[in-house]
Each structure stands twice: as structure tokens, then as C-alpha cells.
Amino acid sequence: LNCSEYWVVNVVYAQLIAFAIASGGSRAIAKSQVLPPLPFSLLEEALRRCRTTGRSQIYAWLISQIQNLRE
């Protein structure tokens, strides 16, 4: 696999830990390097909202949040 980052998702605690792979090792990152400028805190918030909100509402919210990142 030619992968430059990987994500570990803990759905119980709505946590996402991400790592960039480089120079034969890895390091923790707070923002995706593959999907800039996506902050992982946004994905964690989506996981938290999934507990109380329907999927279609979560998808709409997440899409609007991602569109706001581009502006």
C-alpha cells in the first residue's frame, strides 16, 4: 500500500488519532495531509453528533462544514 497517513477511530469515545507516515516511521498529526484542510476535530464532532442525530442530518452538516473550510 502506498499510504501517507492512517487514522485510528475510537467510536466509543468519538476520538480520531491520525498519523503521517514518513522516513520509515510515523508521527501524530492534527490535520489531514491527504485531505487538506480537513481538521480531525470536525470528524470527531461528527462522530459525537451521530449519537443523537440522524445520518442524513449528519451528512448535510458535515458537507456544509467542509464547504465552509474552503471559503
N, CA, C and O atoms as CSV, one atom per row, in Angstrom:
chain,resi,resn,atom,element,x,y,z
A,1,LEU,N,N,0.826,-1.190,0.000
A,1,LEU,CA,C,0.000,0.000,0.000
A,1,LEU,C,C,0.867,1.249,0.000
A,1,LEU,O,O,1.851,1.349,0.733
A,2,ASN,N,N,0.483,2.174,-0.823
A,2,ASN,CA,C,1.184,3.453,-0.860
A,2,ASN,C,C,0.346,4.462,-0.080
A,2,ASN,O,O,-0.416,5.234,-0.661
A,3,CYS,N,N,0.495,4.446,1.222
A,3,CYS,CA,C,-0.353,5.227,2.120
A,3,CYS,C,C,0.514,6.244,2.859
A,3,CYS,O,O,1.547,5.890,3.429
A,4,SER,N,N,0.088,7.514,2.848
A,4,SER,CA,C,0.894,8.534,3.518
A,4,SER,C,C,0.360,8.915,4.899
A,4,SER,O,O,1.037,9.610,5.657
A,5,GLU,N,N,-0.844,8.464,5.225
A,5,GLU,CA,C,-1.360,8.675,6.571
A,5,GLU,C,C,-2.389,7.604,6.889
A,5,GLU,O,O,-2.981,7.003,5.993
A,6,TYR,N,N,-2.592,7.377,8.178
A,6,TYR,CA,C,-3.635,6.445,8.589
A,6,TYR,C,C,-4.340,6.995,9.815
A,6,TYR,O,O,-3.778,7.768,10.591
A,7,TRP,N,N,-5.600,6.570,9.966
A,7,TRP,CA,C,-6.443,7.066,11.044
A,7,TRP,C,C,-6.880,5.910,11.916
A,7,TRP,O,O,-7.218,4.836,11.417
A,8,VAL,N,N,-6.874,6.129,13.214
A,8,VAL,CA,C,-7.401,5.171,14.180
A,8,VAL,C,C,-8.629,5.836,14.799
A,8,VAL,O,O,-8.529,6.912,15.389
A,9,VAL,N,N,-9.789,5.190,14.662
A,9,VAL,CA,C,-11.041,5.777,15.134
A,9,VAL,C,C,-11.583,4.957,16.298
A,9,VAL,O,O,-11.792,3.749,16.185
A,10,ASN,N,N,-11.806,5.635,17.413
A,10,ASN,CA,C,-12.441,5.020,18.576
A,10,ASN,C,C,-13.875,5.543,18.614
A,10,ASN,O,O,-14.124,6.651,19.089
A,11,VAL,N,N,-14.812,4.746,18.115
A,11,VAL,CA,C,-16.198,5.207,18.026
A,11,VAL,C,C,-16.869,5.310,19.393
A,11,VAL,O,O,-17.808,6.088,19.560
A,12,VAL,N,N,-16.408,4.546,20.359
A,12,VAL,CA,C,-16.991,4.604,21.704
A,12,VAL,C,C,-16.758,5.982,22.326
A,12,VAL,O,O,-17.668,6.557,22.923
A,13,TYR,N,N,-15.546,6.507,22.189
A,13,TYR,CA,C,-15.193,7.799,22.765
A,13,TYR,C,C,-15.198,8.931,21.747
A,13,TYR,O,O,-14.828,10.056,22.083
A,14,ALA,N,N,-15.609,8.660,20.512
A,14,ALA,CA,C,-15.654,9.662,19.439
A,14,ALA,C,C,-14.306,10.360,19.294
A,14,ALA,O,O,-14.226,11.588,19.250
A,15,GLN,N,N,-13.252,9.553,19.220
A,15,GLN,CA,C,-11.899,10.082,19.078
A,15,GLN,C,C,-11.271,9.566,17.793
A,15,GLN,O,O,-11.495,8.429,17.378
A,16,LEU,N,N,-10.493,10.421,17.186
A,16,LEU,CA,C,-9.759,10.055,15.989
A,16,LEU,C,C,-8.299,10.422,16.212
A,16,LEU,O,O,-7.987,11.562,16.556
A,17,ILE,N,N,-7.422,9.476,16.020
A,17,ILE,CA,C,-5.985,9.718,16.121
A,17,ILE,C,C,-5.414,9.420,14.746
A,17,ILE,O,O,-5.641,8.347,14.188
A,18,ALA,N,N,-4.678,10.370,14.209
A,18,ALA,CA,C,-4.148,10.209,12.857
A,18,ALA,C,C,-2.630,10.294,12.873
A,18,ALA,O,O,-2.028,10.979,13.700
A,19,PHE,N,N,-2.034,9.577,11.936
A,19,PHE,CA,C,-0.584,9.527,11.827
A,19,PHE,C,C,-0.164,9.727,10.382
A,19,PHE,O,O,-0.785,9.196,9.462
A,20,ALA,N,N,0.891,10.495,10.195
A,20,ALA,CA,C,1.520,10.634,8.888
A,20,ALA,C,C,2.685,9.662,8.844
A,20,ALA,O,O,3.426,9.511,9.815
A,21,ILE,N,N,2.833,9.017,7.717
A,21,ILE,CA,C,3.914,8.048,7.538
A,21,ILE,C,C,5.010,8.712,6.715
A,21,ILE,O,O,4.761,9.195,5.611
A,22,ALA,N,N,6.222,8.732,7.259
A,22,ALA,CA,C,7.345,9.345,6.554
A,22,ALA,C,C,8.655,8.876,7.165
A,22,ALA,O,O,8.728,8.582,8.358
A,23,SER,N,N,9.664,8.813,6.352
A,23,SER,CA,C,11.024,8.488,6.791
A,23,SER,C,C,11.085,7.208,7.618
A,23,SER,O,O,11.792,7.151,8.624
A,24,GLY,N,N,10.360,6.197,7.204
A,24,GLY,CA,C,10.405,4.916,7.887
A,24,GLY,C,C,9.706,4.879,9.229
A,24,GLY,O,O,9.853,3.908,9.971
A,25,GLY,N,N,8.949,5.916,9.557
A,25,GLY,CA,C,8.226,5.951,10.823
A,25,GLY,C,C,6.913,6.686,10.661
A,25,GLY,O,O,6.443,6.904,9.545
A,26,SER,N,N,6.329,7.065,11.777
A,26,SER,CA,C,5.081,7.822,11.722
A,26,SER,C,C,5.054,8.830,12.859
A,26,SER,O,O,5.752,8.685,13.863
A,27,ARG,N,N,4.228,9.860,12.676
A,27,ARG,CA,C,4.064,10.881,13.712
A,27,ARG,C,C,2.603,11.298,13.745
A,27,ARG,O,O,1.922,11.285,12.720
A,28,ALA,N,N,2.129,11.666,14.919
A,28,ALA,CA,C,0.741,12.098,15.078
A,28,ALA,C,C,0.522,13.427,14.367
A,28,ALA,O,O,1.394,14.296,14.382
A,29,ILE,N,N,-0.643,13.583,13.745
A,29,ILE,CA,C,-0.998,14.828,13.066
A,29,ILE,C,C,-2.396,15.257,13.506
A,29,ILE,O,O,-3.209,14.421,13.902
A,30,ALA,N,N,-2.676,16.562,13.436
A,30,ALA,CA,C,-3.981,17.099,13.832
A,30,ALA,C,C,-4.851,17.446,12.634
A,30,ALA,O,O,-6.054,17.665,12.782
A,31,LYS,N,N,-4.253,17.498,11.447
A,31,LYS,CA,C,-4.983,17.852,10.236
A,31,LYS,C,C,-4.535,16.920,9.125
A,31,LYS,O,O,-3.353,16.594,9.017
A,32,SER,N,N,-5.472,16.496,8.307
A,32,SER,CA,C,-5.146,15.584,7.222
A,32,SER,C,C,-4.205,16.237,6.217
A,32,SER,O,O,-4.400,17.386,5.820
A,33,GLN,N,N,-3.192,15.497,5.817
A,33,GLN,CA,C,-2.303,15.955,4.759
A,33,GLN,C,C,-2.800,15.476,3.404
A,33,GLN,O,O,-2.419,16.014,2.365
A,34,VAL,N,N,-3.654,14.459,3.425
A,34,VAL,CA,C,-4.219,13.906,2.200
A,34,VAL,C,C,-5.474,14.679,1.794
A,34,VAL,O,O,-5.733,14.874,0.607
A,35,LEU,N,N,-6.249,15.116,2.785
A,35,LEU,CA,C,-7.495,15.849,2.543
A,35,LEU,C,C,-7.448,17.231,3.195
A,35,LEU,O,O,-8.276,17.540,4.052
A,36,PRO,N,N,-6.485,18.066,2.792
A,36,PRO,CA,C,-6.402,19.385,3.409
A,36,PRO,C,C,-7.613,20.216,2.992
A,36,PRO,O,O,-8.122,20.009,1.891
A,37,PRO,N,N,-8.076,21.100,3.775
A,37,PRO,CA,C,-7.663,21.449,5.134
A,37,PRO,C,C,-8.554,20.793,6.195
A,37,PRO,O,O,-8.976,21.464,7.137
A,38,LEU,N,N,-8.841,19.521,6.061
A,38,LEU,CA,C,-9.781,18.829,6.943
A,38,LEU,C,C,-9.202,18.637,8.345
A,38,LEU,O,O,-8.248,17.879,8.518
A,39,PRO,N,N,-9.769,19.320,9.355
A,39,PRO,CA,C,-9.315,19.096,10.731
A,39,PRO,C,C,-10.006,17.865,11.318
A,39,PRO,O,O,-11.203,17.668,11.113
A,40,PHE,N,N,-9.280,17.068,12.021
A,40,PHE,CA,C,-9.851,15.860,12.603
A,40,PHE,C,C,-10.869,16.181,13.688
A,40,PHE,O,O,-11.748,15.368,13.972
A,41,SER,N,N,-10.760,17.337,14.285
A,41,SER,CA,C,-11.754,17.739,15.286
A,41,SER,C,C,-13.148,17.805,14.667
A,41,SER,O,O,-14.140,17.555,15.352
A,42,LEU,N,N,-13.232,18.137,13.392
A,42,LEU,CA,C,-14.519,18.163,12.698
A,42,LEU,C,C,-15.102,16.755,12.578
A,42,LEU,O,O,-16.303,16.564,12.762
A,43,LEU,N,N,-14.271,15.791,12.277
A,43,LEU,CA,C,-14.734,14.409,12.185
A,43,LEU,C,C,-15.133,13.870,13.554
A,43,LEU,O,O,-16.092,13.107,13.671
A,44,GLU,N,N,-14.399,14.266,14.586
A,44,GLU,CA,C,-14.764,13.850,15.944
A,44,GLU,C,C,-16.117,14.433,16.342
A,44,GLU,O,O,-16.925,13.762,16.985
A,45,GLU,N,N,-16.358,15.678,15.958
A,45,GLU,CA,C,-17.657,16.289,16.243
A,45,GLU,C,C,-18.767,15.547,15.503
A,45,GLU,O,O,-19.852,15.354,16.051
A,46,ALA,N,N,-18.509,15.135,14.278
A,46,ALA,CA,C,-19.500,14.358,13.523
A,46,ALA,C,C,-19.785,13.028,14.223
A,46,ALA,O,O,-20.934,12.589,14.275
A,47,LEU,N,N,-18.752,12.392,14.756
A,47,LEU,CA,C,-18.956,11.144,15.498
A,47,LEU,C,C,-19.825,11.371,16.734
A,47,LEU,O,O,-20.703,10.563,17.036
A,48,ARG,N,N,-19.580,12.465,17.442
A,48,ARG,CA,C,-20.383,12.779,18.627
A,48,ARG,C,C,-21.842,13.043,18.242
A,48,ARG,O,O,-22.764,12.583,18.916
A,49,ARG,N,N,-22.038,13.781,17.160
A,49,ARG,CA,C,-23.391,14.107,16.712
A,49,ARG,C,C,-24.152,12.867,16.251
A,49,ARG,O,O,-25.382,12.840,16.314
A,50,CYS,N,N,-23.453,11.859,15.798
A,50,CYS,CA,C,-24.100,10.626,15.334
A,50,CYS,C,C,-24.894,9.952,16.444
A,50,CYS,O,O,-25.815,9.183,16.170
A,51,ARG,N,N,-24.551,10.230,17.666
A,51,ARG,CA,C,-25.239,9.601,18.800
A,51,ARG,C,C,-26.650,10.140,19.000
A,51,ARG,O,O,-27.508,9.462,19.566
A,52,THR,N,N,-26.885,11.363,18.532
A,52,THR,CA,C,-28.179,11.999,18.792
A,52,THR,C,C,-28.888,12.499,17.537
A,52,THR,O,O,-30.011,12.996,17.617
A,53,THR,N,N,-28.247,12.375,16.389
A,53,THR,CA,C,-28.784,12.940,15.153
A,53,THR,C,C,-28.809,11.875,14.068
A,53,THR,O,O,-27.954,10.989,14.041
A,54,GLY,N,N,-29.781,11.959,13.182
A,54,GLY,CA,C,-29.880,11.011,12.080
A,54,GLY,C,C,-28.762,11.176,11.064
A,54,GLY,O,O,-28.165,12.246,10.948
A,55,ARG,N,N,-28.486,10.116,10.336
A,55,ARG,CA,C,-27.382,10.128,9.373
A,55,ARG,C,C,-27.525,11.207,8.309
A,55,ARG,O,O,-26.552,11.895,7.999
A,56,SER,N,N,-28.709,11.367,7.748
A,56,SER,CA,C,-28.868,12.366,6.686
A,56,SER,C,C,-28.580,13.767,7.214
A,56,SER,O,O,-28.012,14.591,6.497
A,57,GLN,N,N,-28.963,14.046,8.459
A,57,GLN,CA,C,-28.662,15.346,9.054
A,57,GLN,C,C,-27.168,15.503,9.304
A,57,GLN,O,O,-26.614,16.584,9.108
A,58,ILE,N,N,-26.522,14.437,9.733
A,58,ILE,CA,C,-25.070,14.470,9.949
A,58,ILE,C,C,-24.355,14.727,8.633
A,58,ILE,O,O,-23.449,15.559,8.569
A,59,TYR,N,N,-24.758,14.014,7.575
A,59,TYR,CA,C,-24.122,14.201,6.269
A,59,TYR,C,C,-24.279,15.640,5.796
A,59,TYR,O,O,-23.319,16.247,5.322
A,60,ALA,N,N,-25.486,16.191,5.921
A,60,ALA,CA,C,-25.721,17.574,5.497
A,60,ALA,C,C,-24.869,18.541,6.312
A,60,ALA,O,O,-24.278,19.470,5.762
A,61,TRP,N,N,-24.808,18.320,7.635
A,61,TRP,CA,C,-23.999,19.185,8.495
A,61,TRP,C,C,-22.525,19.095,8.118
A,61,TRP,O,O,-21.844,20.115,8.011
A,62,LEU,N,N,-22.035,17.878,7.918
A,62,LEU,CA,C,-20.623,17.686,7.604
A,62,LEU,C,C,-20.265,18.312,6.261
A,62,LEU,O,O,-19.216,18.942,6.135
A,63,ILE,N,N,-21.118,18.146,5.266
A,63,ILE,CA,C,-20.871,18.755,3.954
A,63,ILE,C,C,-20.812,20.274,4.077
A,63,ILE,O,O,-19.930,20.906,3.494
A,64,SER,N,N,-21.736,20.865,4.825
A,64,SER,CA,C,-21.718,22.326,4.978
A,64,SER,C,C,-20.464,22.788,5.709
A,64,SER,O,O,-19.899,23.829,5.372
A,65,GLN,N,N,-20.023,22.025,6.706
A,65,GLN,CA,C,-18.801,22.380,7.435
A,65,GLN,C,C,-17.578,22.310,6.529
A,65,GLN,O,O,-16.704,23.174,6.592
A,66,ILE,N,N,-17.518,21.294,5.696
A,66,ILE,CA,C,-16.388,21.147,4.773
A,66,ILE,C,C,-16.402,22.262,3.736
A,66,ILE,O,O,-15.346,22.783,3.378
A,67,GLN,N,N,-17.582,22.634,3.249
A,67,GLN,CA,C,-17.678,23.748,2.301
A,67,GLN,C,C,-17.213,25.044,2.945
A,67,GLN,O,O,-16.580,25.869,2.285
A,68,ASN,N,N,-17.518,25.235,4.226
A,68,ASN,CA,C,-17.075,26.437,4.933
A,68,ASN,C,C,-15.560,26.490,5.065
A,68,ASN,O,O,-14.988,27.577,5.139
A,69,LEU,N,N,-14.903,25.342,5.096
A,69,LEU,CA,C,-13.439,25.311,5.186
A,69,LEU,C,C,-12.798,25.883,3.935
A,69,LEU,O,O,-11.711,26.456,3.997
A,70,ARG,N,N,-13.459,25.732,2.813
A,70,ARG,CA,C,-12.915,26.200,1.529
A,70,ARG,C,C,-12.983,27.711,1.385
A,70,ARG,O,O,-12.243,28.294,0.593
A,71,GLU,N,N,-13.861,28.346,2.142
A,71,GLU,CA,C,-14.056,29.797,2.000
A,71,GLU,C,C,-13.027,30.588,2.743
A,71,GLU,O,O,-13.059,31.818,2.719
